[in-house]
């Protein structure tokens, strides 16, 4: 890998300022990575397209950014940084397809708020990343554009065999993969129940889901509106902090957005002796392999070495049954809201239309949705229809469970500053292994570790950690913070990341 591609956002910014490299040079290297990943023999399929739509425009933007750094006048902390955008975010001239045949031809007439903010900050938006269709999946295998492949084995291939084609996780698998491969230095994704955190864990990157509403969702194609959050993927926690500061804040375009004021430019360092972290026993589930349990305990020891008080949170505050039922509550709520949100894709109001002659509107509606929705989307719509057909009683019960979980997590966060749990319970599986059957129910169980903070609207960040199991099992550890306490969470995550990198 070219040395300039080993940068993080933070070090890249410093190199631009010192003029040891330029946005123009970095873009050239990023584009080389882009073409390599999207072409034979690799065909990693991180993007929805094989090359940027307007290459000359990208090079012009990089040249303008280089001139600004030469004049010591960058527009923001991300000026000149190559960034990718998930396919469910409005980013013309790219189709806002959400990796679905239903929206394949749709070019949005406007840019999402996050896209406008990135452009205003001088970022160079290199392309649109692959994803599970409408965000429904945990492996980026439910895409109309085909699955994305985890780049890590291809960056560090085994000496004795070909690198395995592992899943990068999902639904923001293309986004996380593009960052790991450095065909972008950061990516803007979406997180409904773990969709930036799980792929970040599988690709050795950082995935941050901020407090619900702290980044505008205007221009994000909805999956489950009460859960959908713009998520950020970058190499390190400090990199996600740079992005968050550019994108945060209330927007008149999004009534669910909240005020999120910038902290001081030089915040005081954390006094770890005043900070407490809990490890909920309810998340020590039977699906968790010993290797993940080992690194969970090791991460807790690292926090203690920083000076933090670390304790186990008992079942009396957050019970195992509450954690278990939260997964069912999440899928009831998400599927019900998806059924409602996706009802407009009928080939008349929105979306592709079946070409066969239909007898009436109902038949045309049915044929269109049968032809252009993928299997997992159909399953979740059917589930949502069944939930809503019961006069909303299941949806109401699921929200009662959601409130119970939220109350339990908030009670824990009244006693502790942060919660520490693993991001995933299983390693990324091999897409080419004939013995591996993609079990949607098993993949849903992986969400057990991530849906809690989504249901409660709390900020959560997955930090990359080296696993003792070897190079084909990358582990993420999640820190969860209090509602609106994103800045302190990011500060703590960066300290933990650096300490773990030292080997504490």
NUTOR-720000 format. One record per atom (N, C-alpha, C): residue in three letters; x, y, z. Coordinates in steps of 0.2 Angstrom, whole numbers, plus 5000, padded with zeros to 4 digits. Layout:
N
ALAXYZ/...
END
This chain:
504
UNK500449945000/UNK500050005000/UNK500450065000/UNK500350114996/UNK500650174996/UNK500650215003/UNK501250235005/UNK501350265011/UNK500850315013/UNK500650355008/UNK500150415010/UNK499450385011/UNK499350315010/UNK498650285011/UNK498650255018/UNK499250255022/UNK499250235029/UNK499050285034/UNK498950345031/UNK498650405035/UNK497950385038/UNK497850415044/UNK497150425046/UNK496950495044/UNK496250505045/UNK496050575044/UNK496450625048/UNK496550615054/UNK496950655058/UNK497650675056/UNK498050615054/UNK498750625052/UNK498750655044/UNK498250635040/UNK498150665034/UNK498050745034/UNK497650765039/UNK497550835039/UNK498250875041/UNK498650845046/UNK499250875048/UNK499750875042/UNK499750815038/UNK500150815032/UNK499950865027/UNK499350885026/UNK499150935021/UNK499351005024/UNK499351015030/UNK499551075033/UNK500251085033/UNK500651035034/UNK501351035033/UNK501651035026/UNK501151025022/UNK501351015014/UNK501750955013/UNK501850905017/UNK502150845016/UNK501850805010/UNK501150815010/UNK500850785004/UNK500250835002/UNK499950814997/UNK499350864995/UNK498750824993/UNK498150864993/UNK497550824991/UNK497550794984/UNK497950824980/UNK497950804973/UNK498350734973/UNK498950734977/UNK499250674977/UNK498850614980/UNK498550634986/UNK498150584989/UNK497550554985/UNK497250604982/UNK496650574977/UNK496950534972/UNK497550544969/UNK497750494964/UNK497850424967/UNK498150424973/UNK498250354976/UNK497550324978/UNK497150364980/UNK496450334982/UNK496150314976/UNK496150344970/UNK495850324964/UNK496150254962/UNK496850254963/UNK497150184961/UNK496850134965/UNK496750144972/UNK496450094976/UNK495750074974/UNK495350124972/UNK494750124969/UNK494650074963/UNK495050084958/UNK495050044952/UNK495249974953/UNK495749964958/UNK496049904960/UNK495449864963/UNK495049894967/UNK494549854971/UNK493949834967/UNK493849874962/UNK493249864958/UNK493349824951/UNK493949804950/UNK494149774944/UNK494449704945/UNK494449664940/UNK494749594941/UNK495549604942/UNK495849564946/UNK495549494948/UNK495249504955/UNK495249564958/UNK494949564965/UNK494249574965/UNK493949614962/UNK493249624961/UNK492949624968/UNK493149674973/UNK492949674980/UNK492249704980/UNK492049744975/UNK491349764975/UNK491149814981/UNK491549864982/UNK491449904988/UNK490949964986/UNK490949974979/UNK490550034976/UNK490050004972/UNK489550054970/UNK489050034966/UNK489150044959/UNK489750064957/UNK489950084951/UNK490750074950/UNK490950064944/UNK491650044943/UNK492150094942/UNK491850164942/UNK492350214942/UNK491950284944/UNK492250334946/UNK491850394948/UNK491550424942/UNK490950454943/UNK490550474938/UNK490850534934/UNK491150584938/UNK491450644935/UNK492150654938/UNK492650614935/UNK493350614937/UNK493650674936/UNK493550714931/UNK493850784930/UNK493650824936/UNK493050824938/UNK492750864943/UNK493150854950/UNK493250784951/UNK493650764957/UNK494350794957/UNK494650794951/UNK495350814951/UNK495350894952/UNK494850924949/UNK494750994950/UNK494751014957/UNK494250974961/UNK494150994968/UNK494850984972/UNK495150924970/UNK495850914974/UNK496350964972/UNK496350994966/UNK496751044965/UNK496651114968/UNK495951124969/UNK495751184973/UNK495951174980/UNK495851114983/UNK496051104990/UNK496751114991/UNK497151084986/UNK497851094987/UNK498051174987/UNK497751214983/UNK497851284983/UNK497751314989/UNK497151294992/UNK496951324999/UNK497451305004/UNK497751245004/UNK498251225009/UNK498851265008/UNK499051275002/UNK499651315000/UNK499551385003/UNK498951415003/UNK498851485005/UNK498651475013/UNK498751425016/UNK498551415023/UNK497851435025/UNK497351415020/UNK496651435021/UNK496151375020/UNK496251315023/UNK495751265022/UNK495051285024/UNK494551255021/UNK493951265023/UNK493651235029/UNK493951175031/UNK493751145037/UNK494351095038/UNK494151055044/UNK494650995046/UNK494650945041/UNK494150935036/UNK494150885031/UNK494250905024/UNK494450965024/UNK494650995017/UNK495150945013/UNK494950925007/UNK495350885003/UNK495350815005/UNK494950795010/UNK494950725012/UNK494450685007/UNK494650625004/UNK494250585000/UNK493750545005/UNK493150555003/UNK492550525007/UNK492050485003/UNK491850435005/UNK491350395001/UNK490650405005/UNK490150395001/UNK489450395003/UNK489050335002/UNK488650315007/UNK488250255006/UNK487650265001/UNK487450214998/UNK486950214992/UNK486250234994/UNK486150245001/UNK485450265003/UNK485450335005/UNK485950375003/UNK486050445004/UNK486050484998/UNK485550534997/UNK485550574991/UNK486150604989/UNK486450594984/UNK487150614982/UNK487150614974/UNK486750664971/UNK486750674964/UNK487450694961/UNK487650664956/UNK487350634950/UNK487250554951/UNK487450524957/UNK487350454958/UNK486650434959/UNK486350384957/UNK485750354959/UNK485650344966/UNK485150364969/UNK485050344976/UNK484650284976/UNK485050224975/UNK484650164974/UNK484550124980/UNK484950134986/UNK484950094992/UNK485050024990/UNK485450014984/UNK485649954982/UNK485049904980/UNK484549934978/UNK483949904976/UNK483749914969/UNK483549854965/UNK483249864958/UNK482649914958/UNK482349924964/UNK481749964964/UNK481950034963/UNK482550054965/UNK482750124964/UNK483350134960/UNK483450084956/UNK484050084952/UNK484150144947/UNK483550164944/UNK483650224940/UNK483550294943/UNK483450294950/UNK483250354953/UNK483850404954/UNK483850464951/UNK484350514952/UNK484050564956/UNK484250574963/UNK483850624967/UNK483950694964/UNK483450734965/UNK483550804963/UNK483850854968/UNK484050824973/UNK484350864979/UNK484850824982/UNK485350854986/UNK485850824990/UNK485650824997/UNK485850765000/UNK485650765008/UNK486050815011/UNK485750835017/UNK486150885022/UNK486850865023/UNK486950805024/UNK487650785026/UNK488150795020/UNK487850775014/UNK488250785008/UNK488450865006/UNK487950905008/UNK488050975007/UNK488551005012/UNK488550975018/UNK488950995023/UNK489750975022/UNK489750915019/UNK490450885017/UNK490750935011/UNK490350945006/UNK490550985001/UNK490751055003/UNK490351085007/UNK490551155010/UNK491151155014/UNK491351095017/UNK491951085021/UNK492551065016/UNK492451065010/UNK493051045005/UNK493150975004/UNK492750925007/UNK492850855006/UNK492850834999/UNK493150784997/UNK493150764990/UNK492750694990/UNK492150694987/UNK491650644988/UNK491850594982/UNK492150534983/UNK492450494978/UNK491950444975/UNK491350434978/UNK490950384975/UNK490450354980/UNK490050314978/UNK489450284982/UNK489550214983/UNK489450194990/UNK489650124992/UNK489050074992/UNK489250014991/UNK488749964991/UNK488449944998/UNK487849914999/UNK487549905005/UNK487049855004/UNK486749825010/UNK486149785010/UNK485549825008/UNK485149795003/UNK484549835000/UNK484149865006/UNK484049935005/UNK483749975010/UNK483949965017/UNK484549945018/UNK484849935025/UNK484649875028/UNK484349825025/UNK484149765028/UNK484549705027/UNK485049705032/UNK485549645032/UNK486149665036/UNK486549605038/UNK487149615042/UNK487749595039/UNK487749585032/UNK488249555028/UNK488449585022/UNK488049635019/UNK488049665013/UNK488049605007/UNK487649555009/UNK487449505004/UNK486749515001/UNK486349565003/UNK485649575001/UNK485649634996/UNK486149644992/UNK486249694988/UNK486049674980/UNK485749714977/UNK485549704970/UNK486249704966/UNK486749734968/UNK487349744965/UNK487849684967/UNK487649634970/UNK488049584973/UNK488449594979/UNK488649544982/UNK489049554989/UNK489649594989/UNK489849634994/UNK490449664995/UNK490949614998/UNK491549624997/UNK492049575000/UNK492549615005/UNK492649585011/UNK493049615016/UNK493749615013/UNK494049675013/UNK494749685010/UNK495349665015/UNK495149655021/UNK495749645026/UNK496149575024/UNK495849525022/UNK496249465020/UNK496649485014/UNK496449525009/UNK496749545003/UNK497349595005/UNK497249635010/UNK497849675012/UNK498349635015/UNK498249585019/UNK498649545022/UNK498549465020/UNK498749455014/UNK498549385012/UNK499049335015/UNK498749275017/UNK499149215020/UNK499649195015/UNK500149175017/UNK500749155013/UNK500649085009/UNK500249045012/UNK500148975010/UNK499548965005/UNK499049015005/UNK498449005001/UNK498149074999/UNK497649064995/UNK497349124993/UNK496949154998/UNK496849224998/UNK496549255004/UNK495749235003/UNK495449225009/UNK494749205009/UNK494349265007/UNK493749255004/UNK493249315003/UNK492749315009/UNK492949355014/UNK492549355020/UNK491949415019/UNK491449405022/UNK490949465023/UNK491249525026/UNK491049585024/UNK491249645028/UNK490749665034/UNK490249625034/UNK489649645039/UNK489249695035/UNK488749715038/UNK488249755035/UNK487849795040/UNK487349845037/UNK487249845030/UNK487749895027/UNK488149935030/UNK488649975027/UNK489249945026/UNK489249885023/UNK489849845021/UNK490349875016/UNK490049905011/UNK490449945006/UNK490750005009/UNK490450035013/UNK490750095017/UNK491350075021/UNK491250025025/UNK491750005030/UNK492349975026/UNK492249945020/UNK492749915016/UNK493149965012/UNK492750015010/UNK493150065006/UNK493650105011/UNK493450115017/UNK493950145022/UNK494550095024/UNK494350035025/UNK494949985026/UNK495449975020/UNK495149985014/UNK495549975008/UNK495850045006/UNK495650095009/UNK495850165008/UNK495650185001/UNK495150164998/UNK494850194992/UNK494450254994/UNK494350265001/UNK494150325004/UNK494450325011/UNK494550385014/UNK494750395021/UNK494250395026/UNK493650405024/UNK493050395028/UNK492450385024/UNK491950365027/UNK491350355024/UNK490750375028/UNK490250395025/UNK489550415028/UNK489050365027/UNK488850325032/UNK488350275031/UNK487750285035/UNK487350235037/UNK486750245041/UNK486750185046/UNK486550195052/UNK486450145057/UNK485750145060/UNK485450085058/UNK484750075061/UNK484750035067/UNK485149975067/UNK485249935073/UNK485949905073/UNK486449945070/UNK487149925071/UNK487449925064/UNK487149955059/UNK487449955052/UNK488049985051/UNK488350025055/UNK489050055054/UNK489450015059/UNK489249995065/UNK489649975070/UNK489849905068/UNK489449855066/UNK489649785064/UNK490149785059/UNK490049815053/UNK490549815048/UNK491149845050/UNK491149895054/UNK491749925057/UNK492149875061/UNK491849835065/UNK492149785069/UNK492449735064/UNK492049715059/UNK492349665054/UNK492949685050/UNK493049755049/UNK493549775044/UNK494049815048/UNK494049815055/UNK494649845059/UNK494649915058/UNK494049945057/UNK493950025057/UNK493550045063/UNK493350105063/UNK492950135069/UNK492250155066/UNK491750135069/UNK491050145067/UNK490750185073/UNK490450245072/UNK490150285077/UNK489450305075/UNK488950285079/UNK488250305079/UNK488150355084/UNK488050415082/UNK487950475087/UNK487250465090/UNK487150515095/UNK486450515098/UNK485950525093/UNK485350495093/UNK484850495088/UNK484650575087/UNK484650595081/UNK484450665079/UNK485050715079/UNK485650695081/UNK486150745082/UNK486450765075/UNK486350715070/UNK486550735063/UNK485850725059/UNK485750775054/UNK485150775050/UNK485050715046/UNK484450685045/UNK484350635041/UNK484050655034/UNK483950715033/UNK483650745027/UNK484150715021/UNK483750675017/UNK484150645011/UNK484350575012/UNK484150545018/UNK484350475019/UNK483650435018/UNK483750385013/UNK483150345012/UNK482950305018/UNK482350315020/UNK482150285027/UNK482050215027/UNK482250175032/UNK482150105033/UNK481650105039/UNK481850125045/UNK481450125051/UNK481550195054/UNK481150245053/UNK481250315055/UNK481350325062/UNK481150285067/UNK481250305074/UNK481950275076/UNK482250245071/UNK482950215073/UNK483450235068/UNK483350255062/UNK483850275057/UNK484250335060/UNK484950325059/UNK485350375061/UNK485950375056/UNK486150435054/UNK486750445050/UNK487350415054/UNK487750375051/UNK488350345055/UNK488950365051/UNK489550355055/UNK490150375052/UNK490650325053/UNK491050305048/UNK491550255048/UNK492250295046/UNK492750275050/UNK493450305049/UNK493950265052/UNK494550275051/UNK495050235054/UNK495050235061/UNK495050295065/UNK495050295072/UNK494550335075/UNK494450335081/UNK493950375085/UNK494050455084/UNK494650475084/UNK494750545083/UNK494550565076/UNK494650525071/UNK494350535064/UNK493650545064/UNK493250505067/UNK492550515067/UNK492350575071/UNK492750595076/UNK492650665079/UNK492650715074/UNK493150715070/UNK493250775065/UNK492650775060/UNK492350715058/UNK491850715054/UNK491150735058/UNK491150715064/UNK490550735068/UNK490450805069/UNK491050835070/UNK491050915071/UNK490750955065/UNK490950925059/UNK490750955053/UNK489950945051/UNK489750885053/UNK489050865051/UNK488450875057/UNK488650885063/UNK488150885068/UNK487750955068/UNK487250945071/UNK486751005072/UNK486051005070/UNK485651045072/UNK484951045070/UNK484851075063/UNK484351045059/UNK484251065052/UNK483551075051/UNK483351135048/UNK482651145047/UNK482351095042/UNK482751055039/UNK482451005034/UNK482250935038/UNK482550935044/UNK482350865048/UNK482050885055/UNK481450875056/UNK481150895062/UNK481350855068/UNK481650795066/UNK481850755072/UNK482650775074/UNK482950815071/UNK483650835072/UNK483650875079/UNK484150875082/UNK484250915089/UNK484850955088/UNK484851005093/UNK485451045093/UNK486051015096/UNK486551015093/UNK487150985095/UNK487751035094/UNK487851075100/UNK488351125099/UNK489051095099/UNK489551135096/UNK490251115096/UNK490551125103/UNK490951075105/UNK491351085111/UNK491951135110/UNK492251145115/UNK492851195115/UNK493351155110/UNK493751205106/UNK494251175101/UNK494751135104/UNK494951145110/UNK495451115114/UNK495151085121/UNK494751035121/UNK494451015127/UNK494950985132/UNK494750995138/UNK495150975144/UNK495250895143/UNK495850865144/UNK495950795144/UNK495450765149/UNK495250705148/UNK494850665153/UNK495250645159/UNK494950655164/UNK495150635171/UNK494950565172/UNK495250515170/UNK495050445171/UNK494850425178/UNK495150455183/UNK495050435190/UNK494350455192/UNK494050495188/UNK493350515190/UNK492850475185/UNK493050435181/UNK492650395176/UNK492550325178/UNK491950305177/UNK491750235179/UNK491450205173/UNK491550135172/UNK491350095166/UNK491050035169/UNK490450015166/UNK490149955168/UNK490149895162/UNK490249835164/UNK490149775159/UNK489549745161/UNK488949755158/UNK488349715159/UNK488349645159/UNK488249605164/UNK488249535164/UNK487749505159/UNK487249545158/UNK486649525153/UNK486949515146/UNK487449545144/UNK487749535137/UNK488249485137/UNK488449445142/UNK488849395142/UNK488449335140/UNK488249335133/UNK487749285130/UNK488149215128/UNK487749165128/UNK488049095126/UNK488349095119/UNK488049145115/UNK488349145108/UNK489049175107/UNK489249205113/UNK489949235113/UNK490449185113/UNK490949185108/UNK491549135109/UNK492049155114/UNK492449115117/UNK492849125122/UNK493349185120/UNK493549185113/UNK494049235111/UNK493749305112/UNK493149315111/UNK492849385111/UNK492749395119/UNK492549345123/UNK492549365130/UNK493149375133/UNK493749345130/UNK494349365133/UNK494549435131/UNK494449455125/UNK494649525123/UNK494149575127/UNK493549555128/UNK493149605132/UNK493449615139/UNK493649565142/UNK493949565149/UNK494649605148/UNK495049595143/UNK495649625142/UNK495549705141/UNK495049725137/UNK494849795136/UNK494649825143/UNK494249785147/UNK494149815154/UNK494749825158/UNK495249785157/UNK495849795161/UNK496249855158/UNK496149865152/UNK496449925149/UNK496149985152/UNK495549985152/UNK495150045155/UNK495350055162/UNK495450005166/UNK495650005173/UNK496350035173/UNK496850015168/UNK497450045168/UNK497550115167/UNK497050145164/UNK496950215162/UNK496750255169/UNK496450215174/UNK496250245180/UNK495550245181/UNK495150215176/UNK494450215177/UNK494250155182/UNK493650175185/UNK493350115190/UNK492950075185/UNK493050005185/UNK492749965181/UNK492349915185/UNK491749905184/UNK491349855188/UNK490849815183/UNK490649755186/UNK490149725182/UNK489449755184/UNK489049755179/UNK488349785180/UNK487849725181/UNK487549715187/UNK487149655188/UNK486449655185/UNK486249595185/UNK485549575182/UNK484949615185/UNK485049645191/UNK484549685194/UNK484449755190/UNK484949775187/UNK484849845184/UNK484649825176/UNK485049785173/UNK484949765166/UNK484849695166/UNK484249665165/UNK484249595165/UNK484349555158/UNK484549495159/UNK484649455153/UNK483949455149/UNK483449445152/UNK482749445148/UNK482649505144/UNK482849565147/UNK482749635144/UNK483149635138/UNK483749615138/UNK484249615133/UNK483949565127/UNK483749505129/UNK483549455124/UNK482949485121/UNK482449505124/UNK481849535121/UNK481949595117/UNK482449635118/UNK482649695114/UNK482749675107/UNK482949615106/UNK483149595099/UNK482449585095/UNK481949555098/UNK481349545096/UNK480949615095/UNK481049655100/UNK480649715100/UNK480949755094/UNK481649755093/UNK481949795087/UNK481649775081/UNK481649705079/UNK481349685073/UNK480649695072/UNK480249695077/UNK479549715076/UNK479449785074/UNK479849825078/UNK479749905076/UNK480049915070/UNK480649885068/UNK480949905062/UNK480549875056/UNK480349815056/UNK479949795051/UNK479249825050/UNK478949845055/UNK478349885055/UNK478449955051/UNK478949985053/UNK479150055051/UNK479350045043/UNK479749995042/UNK479949975035/UNK479349965030/UNK478849925033/UNK478249915029/UNK477849975027/UNK477850025032/UNK477550085030/UNK477950135026/UNK478650135027/UNK479050175023/UNK479150155016/UNK479150085015/UNK479250065008/UNK478550055004/UNK477950065007/UNK477350055004/UNK477250104998/UNK477650164998/UNK477650204992/UNK477950184986/UNK478350134986/UNK478750104980/UNK478250054977/UNK477850084972/UNK477350044969/UNK477450044961/UNK477950084959/UNK477950094951/UNK477550144949/UNK477150174953/UNK476750234951/UNK476950294954/UNK476950294960/UNK477250354964/UNK477950354964/UNK478250304966/UNK479050294966/UNK479250234963/UNK479850224961/UNK480150164959/UNK480050134952/UNK480450084951/UNK480350054944/UNK479650014944/UNK479450004937/UNK478749974936/UNK478849914932/UNK478449864934/UNK478449804930/UNK478249814923/UNK478549784918/UNK478349794911/UNK477749754909/UNK477649694912/UNK477049654910/UNK476349694910/UNK475949684906/UNK475249714906/UNK474949684912/UNK474649734916/UNK474249714922/UNK473549724921/UNK473149684924/UNK472349684923/UNK472149744927/UNK472449764933/UNK472249814937/UNK472749844941/UNK472649894945/UNK473149924949/UNK473449874954/UNK473049834957/UNK473249794963/UNK473749744960/UNK473649714954/UNK474049664950/UNK474749704948/UNK474649764946/UNK475249794944/UNK475749814950/UNK475449834955/UNK475749844962/UNK476149784964/UNK475749724964/UNK476049664966/UNK476649634962/UNK476549644955/UNK477049624950/UNK477649664951/UNK477549734952/UNK478149774953/UNK478549764959/UNK478249754964/UNK478549734971/UNK478949664971/UNK478549624967/UNK478849554967/UNK479549554963/UNK479549594957/UNK480049594953/UNK480649634955/UNK480549694959/UNK481049734960/UNK481349734967/UNK480949704972/UNK481149704979/UNK481549634980/UNK482149634983/UNK482449574985/UNK482149534990/UNK482349464991/UNK482049424996/UNK482049445003/UNK482549475005/UNK482549495012/UNK482049555014/UNK482049605009/UNK481549655009/UNK480849635009/UNK480749585005/UNK480049555005/UNK479849525012/UNK480349485015/UNK480249455021/UNK480049505026/UNK480449565026/UNK480349615032/UNK479749655031/UNK479549665024/UNK478849695023/UNK478349655025/UNK478349585024/UNK477849545026/UNK477749535033/UNK478349535037/UNK478349535044/UNK478049605047/UNK478249655044/UNK477949725046/UNK477149725044/UNK476949695039/UNK476249695037/UNK475849655042/UNK476149605044/UNK475849555049/UNK475749595056/UNK476349635058/UNK476349675064/UNK475749725064/UNK475749765059/UNK475249815058/UNK474549795057/UNK474449735055/UNK473749705054/UNK473449695060/UNK473749685066/UNK473449675072/UNK473349735076/UNK473049785072/UNK472849855075/UNK473449885079/UNK474049865077/UNK474649895080/UNK474849865087/UNK474449815089/UNK474549795096/UNK475249765097/UNK475549725092/UNK476249705093/UNK476749765093/UNK476549815089/UNK477049865088/UNK477049905095/UNK476449915098/UNK476449945105/UNK476749905110/UNK476649835110/UNK477049795115/UNK477849805114/UNK478049805107/UNK478749815106/UNK479049875109/UNK478649925108/UNK478849995111/UNK478849995119/UNK478449955122/UNK478449945129/UNK479149915131/UNK479349865127/UNK479949835129/UNK480549875127/UNK480449915122/UNK480949965120/UNK481050015126/UNK480450045129/UNK480550095134/UNK480850055140/UNK480749995141/UNK481049955147/UNK481749955146/UNK481949935140/UNK482749935139/UNK483050005140/UNK482650055137/UNK482950125137/UNK483050145145/UNK482550125149/UNK482550145156/UNK483150115159/UNK483250045158/UNK483750005161/UNK484450035159/UNK484550055153/UNK485150075150/UNK485350145154/UNK484750185154/UNK484850255157/UNK485050245164/UNK484750205168/UNK484850185175/UNK485550165176/UNK485850125171/UNK486550105171/UNK486950165170/UNK486750215166/UNK487250265164/UNK487150325170/UNK486650315174/UNK486650365180/UNK487150345185/UNK487350275185/UNK487850245190/UNK488550245187/UNK488550245180/UNK489250245177/UNK489250295171/UNK489850305169/UNK489950355163/UNK489850325157/UNK490050255156/UNK490050225150/UNK489850145151/UNK489650115146/UNK489450045146/UNK489950015140/UNK490249965142/UNK490749925138/UNK490449855136/UNK490349845129/UNK490149775127/UNK490449765120/UNK490549695118/UNK490749685112/UNK490349705106/UNK490549715100/UNK490149735095/UNK489849675091/UNK490149625091/UNK489849565088/UNK490049505092/UNK489649445090/UNK489749385094/UNK490049335089/UNK490149345083/UNK490449295078/UNK490849325073/UNK491349295070/UNK491849315065/UNK491449325059/UNK491749365054/UNK491449365047/UNK491549305044/UNK491049275041/UNK491049215037/UNK491249215030/UNK491549155028/UNK491749155021/UNK491249145016/UNK491249195011/UNK490649195006/UNK490749145001/UNK491349115001/UNK491449054996/UNK491448984999/UNK491348985005/UNK491348915009/UNK490648885007/UNK490648825004/UNK490048795002/UNK489748765008/UNK490048755014/UNK489748725020/UNK489448785024/UNK489548845022/UNK489248905025/UNK488548925022/UNK488048915026/UNK487348935023/UNK487248995027/UNK487049045023/UNK486849115025/UNK486249115029/UNK486249105035/UNK485649105040/UNK485449175042/UNK484849195039/UNK484649265041/UNK484549265049/UNK484249215052/UNK484149215059/UNK484749225063/UNK485249185061/UNK485949185064/UNK486249255064/UNK486149285058/UNK486449355057/UNK486149405061/UNK485449395062/UNK485049435066/UNK485249435073/UNK485449375076/UNK485749365083/UNK486349405084/UNK486749425079/UNK487349465079/UNK487149535081/UNK486549555079/UNK486249625081/UNK486149625088/UNK486149575092/UNK485949575099/UNK486449625103/UNK487049635101/UNK487549675104/UNK487449745102/UNK487149765097/UNK487049835094/UNK486449865094/UNK485849825095/UNK485249855094/UNK485049895101/UNK485349885106/UNK485149915112/UNK485249995112/UNK485850015110/UNK485950085110/UNK485550115104/UNK485350085099/UNK484850105094/UNK484150115096/UNK483950065100/UNK483250075103/UNK483250135108/UNK483750145112/UNK483750195117/UNK483950265114/UNK484250265108/UNK484450325105/UNK485050355108/UNK485450305110/UNK486150325114/UNK486750325109/UNK487250365110/UNK487850365106/UNK488250305108/UNK488450275102/UNK488850215103/UNK489450215098/UNK490050185100/UNK490550185095/UNK490950115096/UNK491050085090/UNK491450025089/UNK492150045088/UNK492550015092/UNK493350025092/UNK493649965090/UNK494149975085/UNK494449905082/UNK494949885088/UNK494949815089/UNK495349785093/UNK495649725090/UNK496249705092/UNK496549645089/UNK496349585093/UNK496149535089/UNK495949475092/UNK496449425093/UNK496449385099/UNK496949335100/UNK496849275095/UNK496349275092/UNK496149215088/UNK496549215081/UNK496849265079/UNK497249265073/UNK496949325068/UNK497249325062/UNK497149385058/UNK496549375054/UNK496149325055/UNK495449325051/UNK494849335056/UNK494949365061/UNK494449375066/UNK494549445069/UNK494249495066/UNK494349565069/UNK493749575074/UNK493949605079/UNK493449615085/UNK493349695086/UNK492749715087/UNK492649785089/UNK492349785096/UNK492549835100/UNK492249845107/UNK491849905107/UNK491249905109/UNK490849965109/UNK490849995116/UNK490950065116/UNK490750105121/UNK490050145120/UNK489650135125/UNK489050175124/UNK488950225130/UNK488750285128/UNK488750345132/UNK488050365133/UNK488050425137/UNK487350455139/UNK487050495133/UNK486450505133/UNK486150535128/UNK486450605127/UNK486650625122/UNK486950695120/UNK487650705123/UNK487950645126/UNK488650655128/UNK489150625123/UNK489050645117/UNK489450615111/UNK490150635112/UNK490250695114/UNK490950725114/UNK491450685119/UNK491150675125/UNK491550645130/UNK491650565128/UNK491050535125/UNK491150465122/UNK491750465117/UNK491750505112/UNK492250505107/UNK492950515110/UNK492950565115/UNK493650575119/UNK493850505123/UNK493350475126/UNK493550415129/UNK493750355125/UNK493450355119/UNK493550305114/UNK494250315111/UNK494450375110/UNK495150385107/UNK495650365112/UNK495550385119/UNK496050365124/UNK496150295124/UNK495550255124/UNK495550185125/UNK495850155118/UNK495750175113/UNK496050155106/UNK496750165107/UNK497050215109/UNK497750225109/UNK498050185114/UNK497750175120/UNK498050135125/UNK498050055123/UNK497550035119/UNK497549965117/UNK498049955111/UNK498150005107/UNK498650005102/UNK499349995105/UNK499450025111/UNK500150025114/UNK500249955117/UNK499649915118/UNK499749855121/UNK499649855128/UNK499449915131/UNK499349935138/UNK499749895142/
END
